[in-house]
Amino acid sequence: MTAPFDKNDDSVVVIIGTGAGGGVLANELAKKGVSVVALEAGGRYLPEDYVNDEWDSFGQLAWLDPRTTSGDWRVAKDFSGLPAWIVKAVGGTTTHWAGASLRFQEHEWKALTSYGEVEGASLLDWPIDAAEMAPWYDLAEKKLGVTRTNGIPGLPGNNNYKVFEAGAKKLGYEKVHTGNMAINSEERDGRMACQQTGFCFQGCKWGAKWSSAYTDIPAGEATGNLEVRERSHVARILHNEAGKVTGVEYFDADGNLQMQKARIVAVAGNSFESPRMLLNSASSMFPDGLANSSGQVGRNYMRHMTGSVYATFEQPVRMWRGTTMAGIIQDEARHDPSRGFVGGYELETLALGLPFMAAFLNPGAWGREFTTALDSYENMAGMWIVGEDMPQEGNGVTLSETKDQYGLPVANVHFDDHPNDIAMRNHAYDRGRAVYDAVGATRTMPTPPYPSTHNLGTNRMSANAQDGVVNKWGQTHDIENLFISDGSQFTTGAAENPTLTIVALAIRQADHIAREMSAQNL
Amino acid sequence: MTDTPTIRTLTRRQLLSRGVAAGAGLVVGSGFVAGSDAAWATEMNALKPDTMATLIQMARDIYPHDKVGDQYYAAAVKGYDVPDEVDFAEAGIELLNEKAQVTGAGRYLDIGWEAERVAVLRTIEDTPFFQRIRGGLVTGLYNQKAVWPIFGYEGESYSQGGYMYRGFDDISWI
């Protein structure tokens, strides 16, 4: 059979979502000759469609279906209906991501062992480790064209980086460079080099940044084994009396309910939608939702400990020019409990345009304390903090009273900061301020976390079935032909931006699924 | 709400003959609000001109930028000048004027000093009226392409080839 596939074809693998997890899995399986139907809730947007305008792009790409929030995190107050800034489109959040592509550090795969028990945290070791993942990281770095790997040069530093680097060096930081970025520093893989345009978050107009939207998805389609059905919003996953999944019900672009049969279903809708789909698929056989005998579906939600530091200077910086996040200080990523917290964090350059700076610098603030900062926008430099946050059983996704446009309960996202997250954030704010003070900042400002982009952990991987939702292959403990293929399978979050790890896991999972299919085990 | 409302057909003399000064820099007349230098004016469709003038002043007091002219604040709140928003806006401004009376100065627009107007705004900052006006300004003001150059922000760059050859690394003072 070649694509398109019949809805009654029960030999296909159905993948829900086409981002870093689903998009890569779809292509990797298709290349191995497996028939794949990928269901994508959003539409298809390519470089020619992207817009260099923050709000217009947000309207074009962002997931704006309703969600609700609770908990003590400030996002619940400032952006109560928008807990995440992620994308609803073919390619998912790989259209929006910054491109930072870091491997986990060895100790981070074994967070419980490395950090010990932390009160209030549900830490666990991953059932895989750095040695197991090394060859898959190699493949992921090749696929994404990560700078400073495979002989690919680093990106040149922009103005924002030069301020950041000078401050870092004055403080004695050593691991300071323009990042391991999935952004071409030279022409590669039929895609051109970065033109220092800015607007990385709005979709790369040049295609210099890797996104599954214009790499893996068309590559998979070209094999004839992949059919992407866009604007297909999954309602629930179906199963038979034997407890195996048999297909997926979804609303098509016209709002009509459709059903696609499946041999295997892989869920990759991001850490909010993936558990939501499992919970919305509850049946008389699985009253608590699919793959949820452990009660762990939706739990242990992590979003990375984040925050930003912006600083103003006497003279212009023009931080918006050039690559948005090509700059990193890695010295604080180590695990060093003498700092007053476990785990570590990365400091990465970040710039927002004026419209988003106004929205995110200090949400809700008004008056001259706020506006004088924006008056110095041209003289501003900025960095983002991304660190390991503690998994907590009570943080997570449950079904809300609110319904979406299809009448399906939406995700409520609950998050309380753990004391370790707060201690780490305060440490990072201090270090960020010191970086800029070292090069003559006239004012430094801590900025609270934005709506989450790193959504992790709500279907976590565990060695024991009672501790999590999936095994070391991302296969659910309860249902052998149901897989999780996105960041929701993360056992812990580590300090690194998650996309490279999601991609590495997806390549590895594709290998496993194809092998098990040929062996008739699936 | 991103177009700057401008009517340039009035001379300043005509303007002043048709309107009355309404607080710093604003003139209110029958069916319009204008800058006192006649550089811009906006015609009212639904709101009372006094209400619009108060909204403009309130907008400036919430997000004061001394280099940003009133016309941009006017553009940022012009969206309330529609029939559906009349009740909301008129009631909100009535509340604001009531709170202003406590200062003894009269209406909000009659309070001459920013610090005193801000003190009045603090008394209503938790109201849905204030929060909606403030929230609307975040996009209504800062997403006006016309104000970006005032802050030095350059906006779209793709059509010019990005900054590869236009100064992405041109910082000289660091």
Interface residues (C-beta under 8 A of the other chain):
Chain A: V51 N52 D53 W55 P156 G157 N158 N159 K162 V163 A166 C194 Q195 Q196 T197 G198 F199 K205 W206 F313 E314 Q315 P316 V317 R318 W320 R321 G322 G353 L354 P355 M357 A358 A359 G364 W366 G367 R368 F370 T371 L374 D375 Y377 E378 V439
Chain B: I62 Y63 P64 H65 D66 K67 V118 E125 R134 V138 T139 L141 Y142 N143 W148 F151 G152 Y153 E154 G155 E156 S157 Y158 S159 G161 G162 Y163 M164 R166 G167 F168 D169 D170 I171 W173 I174
